[in-house]
Amino acid sequence: MLGAALTFGDGLDAVRWGLAAISLLASLAYLAIESRPASTLRTTLKTAAIGAFVPLPLLDLNQSEASIALVALGAAFLLSSFGDYFLALDDEETNFPRGLGSFLLAHVFYLIVLVPMAVTPQGGYLVGIAVLVFIAAGTLIWLWPKLGKLRLPVLLYMTVISAMAIAAFSVPSPWLGIGALLFVFSDAVIAVGKFRRPVPFRGPVVWITYYAGQALIALSLLAALRA
C-alpha cells in the first residue's frame, strides 16, 4: 500500500516519501510530549502530523482524472489539521467546538471522495459496519445525559463521522475501513473522557488510534484514486 500511495515515477516520489516521513516523525514527537501543557512546540507537532498529508493528493492532479476527489482529499487533510490545531490549544470551552466543527467538515470532504467509490458491502465489511455502529451509537446513548448544550453538535458530528466510516467500509479496501474504525474509536475515547469519566492512558490511546486511522485512510485513498 505504501508503494501504491507514494510511488508514481513522475519525479515527485522523493517529495511524497519526504512528506510521509515528516508526518510520521511529527506524530512520534507529539506522542512523546502529548501529556505536557499546551505550548507552541506541542501544537506545531500535532498540527504537522496530518498537515504534512495536505500536498500529497495535490501532487497527483496532473496525473489523474480524479481531480475533484484529489482536491477534496487535500481539503479533508487540511481541515483535520485545523481540528488538531484547535484541540491542542488552551481554553477548551472555546476551542473544542472549533475542533469539532473542523473535523465535521473534514468528514464531509472524505464523503465527497468515498461515496463515488462505494459499492454494496459484503462479508467482513458488514461486520466492520456493525462494529462501528455499535461504538458510535453506544457512545452517544451513554453520553447523551451529560452533553448539555453540545447535544446537537455532538449528534451531528457522530452522524457524519459514522456516515464517513460506513462509506469507507463500502469501498473494497480493508485497510480503509480499519482506518475509519480507528478514527471513530479515537473520537469515542475523547468523548468518554470529556463527558463521562477519566480514561486511563487517554492521551496516547487517542493519538495512536487517531493517527493510525488517518494514515490508513490517507494511504488507502491515495492508492485507490490512482487505480
TIGULO-284757 format. One record per residue (C-alpha): residue number from 1; residue in three letters; x, y, z. Coordinates in pm, 1 decimal, padded with zeros to 6 digits, m for minus. Example, Ala and Ser with C-alpha at 12.3 -4.5 7.8 and 13.67 -1.06 7.14 Angstrom:
<nodes>
NODE   zase   tivo          x          y          z
NODE      1    ALA    01230.0   m00450.0    00780.0
NODE      2    SER    01367.0   m00106.0    00714.0
</nodes>
This chain:
<nodes>
NODE   zase   tivo          x          y          z
NODE      1    MET    00000.0    00000.0    00000.0
NODE      2    LEU    00284.7    00240.2    00076.7
NODE      3    GLY    00433.0    00194.1   m00266.7
NODE      4    ALA    00099.7    00236.5   m00443.5
NODE      5    ALA    00025.5    00554.8   m00247.2
NODE      6    LEU    00364.5    00723.6   m00257.1
NODE      7    THR    00546.3    00597.1   m00567.5
NODE      8    PHE    00430.9    00724.8   m00903.8
NODE      9    GLY    00750.3    00754.7   m01108.2
NODE     10    ASP    00686.3    01115.3   m01206.3
NODE     11    GLY    00990.6    01272.1   m01042.1
NODE     12    LEU    00796.7    01371.3   m00728.4
NODE     13    ASP    00825.6    01045.3   m00535.5
NODE     14    ALA    01102.2    01180.8   m00311.7
NODE     15    VAL    00868.9    01465.7   m00215.1
NODE     16    ARG    00587.7    01222.2   m00137.2
NODE     17    TRP    00805.5    00998.1    00076.2
NODE     18    GLY    00955.8    01303.1    00246.0
NODE     19    LEU    00611.6    01435.9    00339.4
NODE     20    ALA    00512.5    01094.9    00474.9
NODE     21    ALA    00832.6    01084.4    00681.7
NODE     22    ILE    00767.0    01434.7    00818.4
NODE     23    SER    00416.3    01327.2    00915.3
NODE     24    LEU    00536.2    01015.0    01095.5
NODE     25    LEU    00819.5    01195.5    01275.9
NODE     26    ALA    00585.5    01475.8    01384.9
NODE     27    SER    00337.6    01217.0    01510.8
NODE     28    LEU    00601.8    01032.1    01714.0
NODE     29    ALA    00744.6    01356.0    01852.3
NODE     30    TYR    00397.5    01471.9    01954.3
NODE     31    LEU    00328.1    01137.0    02121.2
NODE     32    ALA    00643.6    01185.4    02329.2
NODE     33    ILE    00520.2    01520.3    02466.8
NODE     34    GLU    00141.2    01493.8    02442.3
NODE     35    SER    00099.4    01487.7    02822.3
NODE     36    ARG    00276.5    01821.3    02863.0
NODE     37    PRO    00088.1    02152.8    02892.3
NODE     38    ALA   m00004.5    02333.2    02572.2
NODE     39    SER    00290.3    02500.1    02402.0
NODE     40    THR    00393.9    02621.5    02058.9
NODE     41    LEU    00604.2    02308.7    02002.0
NODE     42    ARG    00327.7    02072.2    02109.4
NODE     43    THR    00068.6    02248.5    01892.3
NODE     44    THR    00302.2    02261.0    01591.9
NODE     45    LEU    00383.6    01890.7    01607.4
NODE     46    LYS    00020.5    01790.2    01645.0
NODE     47    THR   m00087.1    02009.2    01355.1
NODE     48    ALA    00200.2    01897.7    01130.2
NODE     49    ALA    00129.3    01525.6    01167.6
NODE     50    ILE   m00173.8    01538.4    00937.6
NODE     51    GLY   m00087.4    01874.6    00785.0
NODE     52    ALA    00203.8    01708.0    00604.2
NODE     53    PHE   m00050.5    01495.7    00413.3
NODE     54    VAL   m00219.3    01800.0    00256.9
NODE     55    PRO    00008.8    01832.8   m00050.1
NODE     56    LEU    00006.9    01459.8   m00130.6
NODE     57    PRO   m00317.8    01442.8   m00333.0
NODE     58    LEU   m00243.8    01779.5   m00494.7
NODE     59    LEU    00082.0    01645.6   m00637.2
NODE     60    ASP   m00123.4    01397.6   m00842.0
NODE     61    LEU   m00359.7    01648.0   m01004.3
NODE     62    ASN   m00180.4    01635.1   m01341.3
NODE     63    GLN   m00151.8    01255.5   m01332.0
NODE     64    SER   m00511.7    01158.8   m01255.6
NODE     65    GLU   m00863.0    01217.9   m01385.4
NODE     66    ALA   m00998.4    01220.5   m01028.9
NODE     67    SER   m00923.2    01588.7   m00976.1
NODE     68    ILE   m01233.5    01665.8   m00767.8
NODE     69    ALA   m01164.0    01371.7   m00538.6
NODE     70    LEU   m00797.8    01467.0   m00500.3
NODE     71    VAL   m00881.2    01828.2   m00409.7
NODE     72    ALA   m01149.1    01706.3   m00166.9
NODE     73    LEU   m00897.2    01470.4   m00008.2
NODE     74    GLY   m00649.8    01754.6    00036.1
NODE     75    ALA   m00927.6    01961.1    00196.1
NODE     76    ALA   m01008.5    01674.0    00434.5
NODE     77    PHE   m00645.3    01659.2    00545.2
NODE     78    LEU   m00628.6    02037.7    00583.7
NODE     79    LEU   m00945.1    02055.8    00793.1
NODE     80    SER   m00824.3    01764.2    01005.6
NODE     81    SER   m00503.4    01953.5    01077.1
NODE     82    PHE   m00714.0    02257.5    01173.6
NODE     83    GLY   m00906.3    02032.7    01412.3
NODE     84    ASP   m00581.7    01909.4    01563.9
NODE     85    TYR   m00463.5    02267.8    01599.4
NODE     86    PHE   m00772.6    02379.2    01789.6
NODE     87    LEU   m00774.5    02072.7    02015.9
NODE     88    ALA   m00409.4    02134.9    02105.1
NODE     89    LEU   m00480.0    02485.5    02237.7
NODE     90    ASP   m00577.0    02604.5    02583.7
NODE     91    ASP   m00930.9    02732.3    02652.9
NODE     92    GLU   m01106.9    02404.9    02580.2
NODE     93    GLU   m01452.3    02560.4    02614.7
NODE     94    THR   m01382.7    02781.0    02311.9
NODE     95    ASN   m01157.0    02558.9    02106.9
NODE     96    PHE   m01330.7    02220.2    02146.5
NODE     97    PRO   m01632.5    02333.0    01937.1
NODE     98    ARG   m01392.6    02478.2    01679.0
NODE     99    GLY   m01207.8    02148.9    01659.3
NODE    100    LEU   m01535.4    01958.0    01638.0
NODE    101    GLY   m01650.4    02180.8    01352.5
NODE    102    SER   m01322.8    02139.3    01165.0
NODE    103    PHE   m01339.7    01761.5    01185.8
NODE    104    LEU   m01707.7    01767.0    01088.4
NODE    105    LEU   m01616.9    01946.6    00765.2
NODE    106    ALA   m01322.8    01710.7    00713.3
NODE    107    HIS   m01560.4    01413.9    00720.6
NODE    108    VAL   m01786.7    01586.2    00468.1
NODE    109    PHE   m01491.3    01611.1    00229.4
NODE    110    TYR   m01399.6    01248.6    00298.8
NODE    111    LEU   m01756.4    01160.0    00199.0
NODE    112    ILE   m01712.9    01350.2   m00128.0
NODE    113    VAL   m01417.3    01121.8   m00201.8
NODE    114    LEU   m01570.0    00798.3   m00074.8
NODE    115    VAL   m01929.8    00797.0   m00196.5
NODE    116    PRO   m01849.9    00770.5   m00571.4
NODE    117    MET   m01619.5    00474.2   m00492.7
NODE    118    ALA   m01868.9    00286.5   m00275.2
NODE    119    VAL   m02026.0   m00047.9   m00361.1
NODE    120    THR   m02265.5   m00271.0   m00168.1
NODE    121    PRO   m02067.5   m00400.8    00133.5
NODE    122    GLN   m02049.5   m00773.3    00194.9
NODE    123    GLY   m01892.6   m01021.9    00435.0
NODE    124    GLY   m01630.0   m00875.5    00664.5
NODE    125    TYR   m01716.2   m00524.1    00553.6
NODE    126    LEU   m02065.1   m00568.6    00701.0
NODE    127    VAL   m01907.1   m00686.1    01026.3
NODE    128    GLY   m01695.6   m00370.3    01032.4
NODE    129    ILE   m02004.8   m00155.3    00978.9
NODE    130    ALA   m02183.3   m00334.7    01263.7
NODE    131    VAL   m01888.5   m00274.2    01497.0
NODE    132    LEU   m01864.1    00096.7    01416.8
NODE    133    VAL   m02241.9    00147.5    01453.7
NODE    134    PHE   m02222.6   m00024.5    01792.8
NODE    135    ILE   m01934.8    00201.4    01902.7
NODE    136    ALA   m02091.2    00522.9    01772.1
NODE    137    ALA   m02448.7    00458.1    01886.5
NODE    138    GLY   m02345.9    00310.3    02220.7
NODE    139    THR   m02115.2    00602.1    02297.2
NODE    140    LEU   m02378.4    00858.6    02200.7
NODE    141    ILE   m02651.9    00695.2    02410.5
NODE    142    TRP   m02423.3    00670.0    02712.6
NODE    143    LEU   m02304.7    01029.3    02684.4
NODE    144    TRP   m02639.6    01187.9    02595.8
NODE    145    PRO   m02741.1    01287.9    02953.4
NODE    146    LYS   m02403.6    01459.7    03003.4
NODE    147    LEU   m02375.8    01654.1    02677.6
NODE    148    GLY   m02582.6    01956.7    02775.5
NODE    149    LYS   m02570.9    02235.9    02516.6
NODE    150    LEU   m02340.2    02026.1    02298.3
NODE    151    ARG   m02605.2    01760.4    02235.1
NODE    152    LEU   m02694.7    01871.5    01883.7
NODE    153    PRO   m02335.7    01942.8    01768.3
NODE    154    VAL   m02217.8    01605.6    01900.8
NODE    155    LEU   m02517.1    01426.7    01745.5
NODE    156    LEU   m02445.0    01590.9    01410.5
NODE    157    TYR   m02076.9    01505.6    01435.0
NODE    158    MET   m02137.7    01142.5    01528.7
NODE    159    THR   m02385.4    01108.1    01242.4
NODE    160    VAL   m02141.1    01245.9    00986.2
NODE    161    ILE   m01835.7    01050.6    01107.6
NODE    162    SER   m02047.3    00734.0    01114.0
NODE    163    ALA   m02157.5    00802.2    00755.3
NODE    164    MET   m01794.1    00850.8    00658.5
NODE    165    ALA   m01694.9    00522.7    00821.7
NODE    166    ILE   m01983.9    00331.9    00660.7
NODE    167    ALA   m01879.4    00474.3    00323.5
NODE    168    ALA   m01521.7    00364.2    00393.9
NODE    169    PHE   m01641.1    00008.3    00461.6
NODE    170    SER   m01835.1    00026.1    00134.2
NODE    171    VAL   m01513.4    00065.4   m00065.4
NODE    172    PRO   m01333.8   m00264.6   m00138.2
NODE    173    SER   m01021.2   m00174.8    00057.8
NODE    174    PRO   m00992.6   m00340.4    00401.9
NODE    175    TRP   m00727.7   m00101.0    00535.5
NODE    176    LEU   m00953.2    00193.0    00453.0
NODE    177    GLY   m01233.7    00053.5    00668.2
NODE    178    ILE   m00994.1   m00027.2    00951.5
NODE    179    GLY   m00862.5    00328.3    00937.1
NODE    180    ALA   m01213.4    00472.2    00960.7
NODE    181    LEU   m01296.5    00240.9    01251.9
NODE    182    LEU   m00983.9    00354.5    01437.9
NODE    183    PHE   m01086.5    00717.1    01377.2
NODE    184    VAL   m01433.1    00651.8    01524.6
NODE    185    PHE   m01280.3    00471.2    01821.4
NODE    186    SER   m01039.0    00757.4    01897.5
NODE    187    ASP   m01326.5    01007.4    01893.1
NODE    188    ALA   m01531.1    00784.0    02121.1
NODE    189    VAL   m01245.0    00776.0    02374.1
NODE    190    ILE   m01217.2    01156.2    02358.7
NODE    191    ALA   m01590.0    01190.8    02420.8
NODE    192    VAL   m01596.2    00945.1    02710.8
NODE    193    GLY   m01300.7    01119.3    02875.5
NODE    194    LYS   m01452.3    01464.0    02828.6
NODE    195    PHE   m01812.4    01398.6    02922.2
NODE    196    ARG   m01824.9    01083.7    03137.1
NODE    197    ARG   m01515.1    00968.3    03323.4
NODE    198    PRO   m01134.0    00968.5    03304.5
NODE    199    VAL   m00992.3    00713.2    03061.8
NODE    200    PRO   m00659.0    00552.1    03159.5
NODE    201    PHE   m00382.7    00649.1    02915.7
NODE    202    ARG   m00637.4    00853.8    02724.6
NODE    203    GLY   m00381.3    01076.1    02551.3
NODE    204    PRO   m00163.6    00802.4    02399.7
NODE    205    VAL   m00464.5    00581.7    02317.7
NODE    206    VAL   m00642.5    00864.4    02137.2
NODE    207    TRP   m00337.3    00980.8    01945.8
NODE    208    ILE   m00216.5    00637.2    01837.6
NODE    209    THR   m00558.4    00524.5    01713.5
NODE    210    TYR   m00632.9    00862.8    01556.2
NODE    211    TYR   m00303.8    00893.4    01370.6
NODE    212    ALA   m00306.3    00529.8    01261.2
NODE    213    GLY   m00662.6    00573.4    01137.2
NODE    214    GLN   m00584.6    00889.4    00943.7
NODE    215    ALA   m00268.3    00738.7    00794.6
NODE    216    LEU   m00453.6    00427.1    00678.3
NODE    217    ILE   m00730.9    00638.6    00528.3
NODE    218    ALA   m00478.3    00864.7    00355.6
NODE    219    LEU   m00265.9    00586.4    00208.7
NODE    220    SER   m00566.8    00376.4    00105.9
NODE    221    LEU   m00737.3    00664.4   m00074.9
NODE    222    LEU   m00419.8    00787.8   m00242.4
NODE    223    ALA   m00362.5    00436.2   m00376.3
NODE    224    ALA   m00727.8    00387.0   m00475.4
NODE    225    LEU   m00750.4    00716.0   m00664.9
NODE    226    ARG   m00459.0    00604.1   m00883.0
NODE    227    ALA   m00610.9    00266.8   m00967.4
</nodes>
